[in-house]
Amino acid sequence: MNDPQAVISRLKRAISSVYFGPEATIERVIVCLLARGHLLIEDVPGVGKTVLATTLARSVDCTFSRIQMTPDLLPSDVLGVSIFNRETGAFEFRPGPIFANIVLADEVNRTSPRTQSALLEAMNDGSVSVDGVTHKLEQPFMIVATQNPFEFEGTFPLPENQLDRFLMRVPLGYPSPEDEARVLEQRPGVTALPTLSPAITRADLLGLQSLCDAVKVDGAIVRYIVAIANATRQSAEFELGLSPRASLSLQRTARAHALLSGREYVTPDDVLAHFEAVCAHRVLLKRGGLDSSAQQVGEALQAILRSVP
């Protein structure tokens, strides 16, 4: 790849042509993509979760599928099913919508825990098992899930082990008055999105992900990440601290942010750039427990950062 920054810029422009939110949100989504992570977009209905996820998928020349996660959805509706072929006398596997490069799981907390867990193997191992046979998923593979806040009626909170498979959880928030006015005037969801052409190819994306893996991480940065994780485990504020998977996730996002910034090495600022997005859904406060607000969790995590040199 001759110019990775030019490829990233094309992707960023394509997404921003449809999603009129903060540039920081767009960069966070791209970092998650480059780091081979899965993304959970959480916010109230109507703020552009599905538009952002669909725009990301259409900006890359890859296969894309959308799964509307409803209460009556079955695991086989997601993974696929084996059907008996009378002519051959054998069972044939019919792949489900999970067999795509980018999968939009819309309103993931509207479906049952049984169906939610069907995503777990795919997210963790890049494969699915049906009737005792393991089927590999083609790379790149990314799940972009959207969900409404848990206090909304008819939602099934994702369990901790499922949340831990998402590299980032990103809230969108309400748009600024200027951005909301642009949405009303241009209606990008019905004008720009249907005609959006891919900005980068599948080969471009695989190349960027390989470059991301090659970004250098100094031993001092590794020790800094480990110190942060240990501080959450030892803190009196947290019932559940950061796991080793969280430490790996911090390192992956730091590499991706360094690549996004045009560098071949990681700095402490790269570690901090997406800290809350990577860590907030992986910890549990003692006060408030599962009902802890995002603000409470954020404040506790920022206190951890201040305590680690």
Disulfide bonds with the S-S distance in Angstrom:
none
